[in-house]
Amino acid sequence: MTPVVRTVADLRALARSWRAKGETIGVVPTMGALHDGHLSLARRARAECDRVITTIFVNPKQFNNPEDLKKYPRSEAADAALLATVPVDAIFAPLVEEVYPEGFITTVSMAGVAQPLEGHMRPGHFDGVATVVTKLFGMSMADKGYFGQKDWQQLQVVLRLVRDLNVPVDVVGCETIREGDGLAMSSRNVRLTVAGRAKAPVLYAAITAAADDIRAGHADRMAIREAAEAMREAGFERVEYIELRDAETLMPSDDPRRPRRMLAAAWIDGVRLIDNIPV
Ligand code: AMP
């Protein structure tokens, strides 16, 4: 069985013992309810590092919606069983009090890439992410940190964070893992009803069609409007945004010579889904 570490002191003792032997450490931060997307990150870490730590921590500071935090799926025993198949060397699953003890007052706050889209729709979200990622990097003494492109803006935020704060962690972005019908794997997918699950792949299909149209020379706005319409027709109750942005800064971009990304967030059946693809 994979050792489960609960305290920062124990995690650092483990990390120090590995470092003393010259072993490299990869960390895979997650909020649990693991699926193949998470496991692909852990497998990549396994291939590139001597030691792999997967963290399972539902970080209250990155939830702007208390209902979402309360409803967030938790399944540590099943997660451990999945991680044993990779395998990883340790699971770090601390209590909230261990990560944010009495008196905790520091926030890593970011402007720029953290502000639009998810930053706009979910105020405080990326400050919560930046704070916990900074802490997890420090606690795990990792050489490399693994993040999914599924959360593209988060990946850009973390890349910017390590540059700005000189954090000695090499951030690795990993491909989005999808279900057979194109739906990006997400811990929140388990909350979808059968009907919602059947319609959910339209998100990926719609942005893929829009990206194809834009590459074929159609006007950006028109292609995006059609994608939003297709989603509404399929039963999405709300399309929060579909945007074509500079892939790194996430600012509006109409320069096709720069790498661009189409990003979308939409609600189906009371579940908020996000996805993104290169354009
Ligand atoms: P979460 O548990 O949702 O916070 O995700 C933990 C990490 O797994 C993040 O870096 C996510 O981007 C990544 N991740 C989540 N879903 C996927 C997916 N479908 N494909 C690849 N990476 C993913």
Boltz pocket constraint, residues with backbone or C-beta under 6 A from the ligand:
constraints:
  - pocket:
      binder: B
      contacts: [[A, 29], [A, 30], [A, 31], [A, 32], [A, 36], [A, 37], [A, 38], [A, 40], [A, 41], [A, 146], [A, 147], [A, 148], [A, 149], [A, 150], [A, 151], [A, 174], [A, 175], [A, 176], [A, 177], [A, 178], [A, 184], [A, 185], [A, 186], [A, 187]]
      max_distance: 6.0
